[in-house]
Amino acid sequence: MALYESLGLNGQLLAAAGAVFAAMWAGIGSAIGVGHAGEAGAAVIAENPDHFGSVLVLQLLPGTQGIYGLLIGFVIASKAGLLGAGGPELSVAQGIQFFLSALPIAFGGWYSAIVQGRTAATGIAMVGKRPEEAGKAIIFAVMVETYAVLALLFSFLMVNGVQV
Protein backbone atom coordinates (compact mmCIF):
# COMPACT_ATOMS: atom_id res chain seq x y z
CA MET A 1 0.00 0.00 0.00
CA ALA A 2 1.39 3.39 -1.01
CA LEU A 3 1.87 6.09 1.62
CA TYR A 4 -0.71 8.36 0.03
CA GLU A 5 -3.30 5.56 0.16
CA SER A 6 -2.60 4.93 3.85
CA LEU A 7 -3.16 8.64 4.47
CA GLY A 8 -6.44 8.55 2.56
CA LEU A 9 -5.16 10.90 -0.15
CA ASN A 10 -6.66 10.73 -3.61
CA GLY A 11 -6.76 12.99 -6.63
CA GLN A 12 -10.06 14.66 -5.72
CA LEU A 13 -8.92 15.44 -2.19
CA LEU A 14 -5.66 16.98 -3.40
CA ALA A 15 -7.45 19.05 -6.04
CA ALA A 16 -9.98 20.22 -3.44
CA ALA A 17 -7.12 21.18 -1.10
CA GLY A 18 -5.59 23.23 -3.93
CA ALA A 19 -8.87 25.02 -4.61
CA VAL A 20 -9.25 25.78 -0.90
CA PHE A 21 -5.66 26.99 -0.58
CA ALA A 22 -6.05 29.38 -3.53
CA ALA A 23 -9.22 30.96 -2.16
CA MET A 24 -8.21 30.85 1.51
CA TRP A 25 -4.70 32.31 1.45
CA ALA A 26 -5.40 34.99 -1.14
CA GLY A 27 -8.57 35.86 0.76
CA ILE A 28 -6.76 36.12 4.09
CA GLY A 29 -4.17 38.41 2.53
CA SER A 30 -6.90 40.58 1.04
CA ALA A 31 -8.71 40.84 4.36
CA ILE A 32 -5.52 41.95 6.07
CA GLY A 33 -4.63 44.40 3.28
CA VAL A 34 -8.10 45.92 3.07
CA GLY A 35 -8.08 46.21 6.86
CA HIS A 36 -4.80 48.14 6.89
CA ALA A 37 -6.07 50.50 4.22
CA GLY A 38 -9.43 50.84 5.96
CA GLU A 39 -7.82 51.90 9.21
CA ALA A 40 -5.85 54.59 7.41
CA GLY A 41 -8.92 55.59 5.43
CA ALA A 42 -11.06 56.04 8.52
CA ALA A 43 -8.48 58.40 9.98
CA VAL A 44 -8.36 60.52 6.82
CA ILE A 45 -12.16 60.58 6.37
CA ALA A 46 -12.61 61.62 10.00
CA GLU A 47 -10.57 64.71 9.22
CA ASN A 48 -12.01 65.43 5.77
CA PRO A 49 -15.00 63.43 4.44
CA ASP A 50 -14.51 64.96 0.97
CA HIS A 51 -11.60 62.55 0.35
CA PHE A 52 -13.90 59.51 0.49
CA GLY A 53 -13.72 58.68 -3.25
CA SER A 54 -9.93 58.55 -3.46
CA VAL A 55 -9.66 56.72 -0.15
CA LEU A 56 -12.23 54.13 -1.19
CA VAL A 57 -10.35 53.27 -4.39
CA LEU A 58 -7.14 52.78 -2.42
CA GLN A 59 -8.88 50.65 0.18
CA LEU A 60 -10.46 48.37 -2.42
CA LEU A 61 -7.25 47.57 -4.31
CA PRO A 62 -5.90 44.92 -1.87
CA GLY A 63 -9.21 43.07 -2.18
CA THR A 64 -8.52 41.97 -5.74
CA GLN A 65 -6.13 39.21 -4.70
CA GLY A 66 -8.94 37.48 -2.83
CA ILE A 67 -10.98 37.58 -6.03
CA TYR A 68 -8.08 36.11 -7.99
CA GLY A 69 -7.69 33.28 -5.48
CA LEU A 70 -11.42 32.58 -5.57
CA LEU A 71 -11.30 32.51 -9.38
CA ILE A 72 -8.50 29.93 -9.44
CA GLY A 73 -10.29 27.93 -6.74
CA PHE A 74 -13.42 27.81 -8.94
CA VAL A 75 -11.41 26.90 -12.05
CA ILE A 76 -9.72 24.02 -10.19
CA ALA A 77 -12.99 22.83 -8.67
CA SER A 78 -14.72 22.98 -12.04
CA LYS A 79 -11.99 21.26 -14.02
CA ALA A 80 -11.51 18.60 -11.34
CA GLY A 81 -15.25 17.87 -11.26
CA LEU A 82 -15.67 18.93 -7.64
CA LEU A 83 -18.75 21.11 -8.16
CA GLY A 84 -21.21 18.42 -9.18
CA ALA A 85 -21.81 14.72 -9.26
CA GLY A 86 -20.15 12.53 -11.84
CA GLY A 87 -16.87 14.33 -12.25
CA PRO A 88 -13.75 12.64 -13.60
CA GLU A 89 -11.81 10.29 -11.36
CA LEU A 90 -8.50 12.04 -10.74
CA SER A 91 -5.24 10.24 -10.22
CA VAL A 92 -3.02 11.29 -7.34
CA ALA A 93 -0.63 12.82 -9.90
CA GLN A 94 -3.44 14.96 -11.33
CA GLY A 95 -4.49 15.98 -7.82
CA ILE A 96 -0.93 17.02 -7.03
CA GLN A 97 -0.82 19.03 -10.27
CA PHE A 98 -3.99 20.88 -9.29
CA PHE A 99 -2.69 21.47 -5.78
CA LEU A 100 0.64 22.84 -7.04
CA SER A 101 -1.21 25.00 -9.59
CA ALA A 102 -2.97 26.78 -6.73
CA LEU A 103 0.19 27.75 -4.86
CA PRO A 104 1.31 30.77 -6.94
CA ILE A 105 -1.94 32.67 -6.40
CA ALA A 106 -2.41 31.32 -2.89
CA PHE A 107 0.88 32.66 -1.59
CA GLY A 108 1.54 35.34 -4.21
CA GLY A 109 -1.93 36.71 -3.61
CA TRP A 110 -1.59 36.45 0.17
CA TYR A 111 1.65 38.38 0.38
CA SER A 112 0.95 40.94 -2.34
CA ALA A 113 -2.42 41.81 -0.77
CA ILE A 114 -0.79 42.54 2.57
CA VAL A 115 1.96 44.63 0.99
CA GLN A 116 -0.53 46.39 -1.24
CA GLY A 117 -2.64 47.19 1.83
CA ARG A 118 0.35 48.83 3.49
CA THR A 119 1.16 50.72 0.31
CA ALA A 120 -2.46 51.83 0.00
CA ALA A 121 -2.51 52.92 3.65
CA THR A 122 0.52 55.11 3.05
CA GLY A 123 -1.12 56.46 -0.09
CA ILE A 124 -4.25 57.25 1.92
CA ALA A 125 -2.14 59.22 4.39
CA MET A 126 -0.68 61.09 1.41
CA VAL A 127 -4.20 61.89 0.15
CA GLY A 128 -5.01 63.25 3.59
CA LYS A 129 -2.17 65.76 3.33
CA ARG A 130 -2.17 66.39 -0.43
CA PRO A 131 -5.45 65.34 -2.06
CA GLU A 132 -4.21 66.39 -5.50
CA GLU A 133 -1.69 63.51 -5.36
CA ALA A 134 -4.37 60.77 -5.21
CA GLY A 135 -3.45 59.54 -8.70
CA LYS A 136 0.14 58.96 -7.67
CA ALA A 137 -0.96 57.11 -4.55
CA ILE A 138 -3.15 54.83 -6.67
CA ILE A 139 -0.26 54.16 -9.09
CA PHE A 140 2.00 53.10 -6.19
CA ALA A 141 -0.61 50.61 -4.98
CA VAL A 142 -1.34 49.35 -8.50
CA MET A 143 2.35 48.56 -9.03
CA VAL A 144 2.08 45.90 -6.33
CA GLU A 145 -0.96 44.49 -8.16
CA THR A 146 1.32 43.53 -11.04
CA TYR A 147 2.74 40.64 -9.02
CA ALA A 148 -0.68 39.39 -8.02
CA VAL A 149 -1.69 39.38 -11.70
CA LEU A 150 1.47 37.44 -12.60
CA ALA A 151 0.68 34.87 -9.89
CA LEU A 152 -2.90 34.61 -11.20
CA LEU A 153 -1.65 34.10 -14.73
CA PHE A 154 0.85 31.43 -13.70
CA SER A 155 -1.73 29.53 -11.65
CA PHE A 156 -4.24 29.76 -14.50
CA LEU A 157 -1.74 28.41 -17.04
CA MET A 158 -0.73 25.59 -14.71
CA VAL A 159 -4.36 24.59 -14.04
CA ASN A 160 -5.10 24.55 -17.75
CA GLY A 161 -2.04 22.35 -18.30
CA VAL A 162 -3.51 19.53 -16.19
CA GLN A 163 -4.88 16.84 -18.50
CA VAL A 164 -8.16 15.44 -17.18
N, C-alpha and C positions, 0 to 999 in steps of 0.2 A: 504494500500500500504506500503510495506516494505521500510525502509530508503534507502537501496541500489538501489531499483527500482526508487525512486524519484531522486536519484543522477545519474541515467542512467548507473549504474554499472551492468555488466553481466559477465559471466564466461570468454568469449573471451577477453573482455577489461582488466580484471584482469590478465589473462595469458599474454596478450601482454605487459602490464605494467611490469610484472616480467621479460619477455625476454629483454625489453628495459633497465630495471634497471641493469640486469646482464652485458650486453654489455657496457652500458654507464659508470657505476661507476668503473668497473674494467679497462675500457679503459682510463678514466680520470686519474686514479692512475698510469697506465702505462705511459701515456704521461708525467705526472709530474716526475716520476722516471727516465725515459729515458732522460728527459731534464736535470735533476740534473747531471746524469752521463755524458751526452754529454758536458755540460759546463766544467766539470772537465777534460774530455777527450781532449777537444780542447786545454786546457792549457798545458797538458802534451805533446800532439802531436806538439804543436808550439815549444816546447823546443827540442823534439827528435822524429821525424817522424818514427823512427824504432820501436817504441812501439805501433804502430797502431793495430796490431793483438790482443794483450792482452787487450788493451783499448776497442776495438770494442766488444769483448766478454763480458766484464763487462758492457758496455753500453746497450747491447741487453737484458741482463737478466731481467730488470724490465718490459720489453715489454711482457713477457709471460703471465702475469696476464690479460692483455687485450685480449689475445687469449683465455684464459680460460673462461672469461666472455662471449666472442662472441660464444664460443662453447656451453655453457649452454643456451644462448639466442636462438641459432639455435635449440637445442634439445627441449626446451620449445615450440618454435614456430612450430616445426614439429609435436610434440606429440599433441599439442592443435589444430592442423589443421589450423594454421594461415598463412601458406605459399601458400595455393592454395584454390580453390573453393571446397565447399562440405565437409568441415571438420566437426568433431563432434560438436554437440551443448553442450557446457560446462555449468554445473551448477555454481552458484556463489561459492559454496564450492570448486569445482574443480579449479576454477579460483584463489581462495585464496590460495589453495595448491600450484599451480604453482608459484604464486607471492612469497609466503614464501620460496619456493624452490630456488628462485633466490638470496635471500638475503645473504647467506653465501659467495658466490663467488662475489657478487656485492660489499659488504663492506669488506670482507676478502681480495679480490683481490685489491680493492682500497687502503687500508691501507698498505698491504704488498708490493705493487709496489712502493709506496712512500718511505717506509723504505728501501726497497731493493735498490732503486735509491741512497739514501744517503749512504748506505753501499758500493755500487759499486763506488760512487764518492770518498769515502775515500780510497777504494782499488786502484782506478786509481791514486790517489796521491801517494800511496805507490809504485806502479809500476814506477812512474816517478822518485822516489828516489832510488828504489831497484828493477830493472826489474826482477831479478831472483826470486822474491817473488810473481810473478803473480799468480801462482797456489794457494797460500794461500789466496790472495785477492779474487779469484774466489770462493774458498770454503766458505769464509765469506758471500759472496753475495748469494750463493746457499743455505746456511742454512736458510735464510729468505724465500726462495722459498718453503721450506717444508710446511709452513703454508698456502701458496696459493694453493698448491696441496691438502692439507687437506680440504680446503674450496671447491675446485673444486669437490673433491670426495663426500663430504657431499651434495652439491647441486645436483650432478648427481644422487646419491642414492635417494634423496627426490623426484626429478622429476620422476624417474622411479617408485616410489611408488604411484604416482597419477594414479588412475584407470579411464581410459577414455573409 
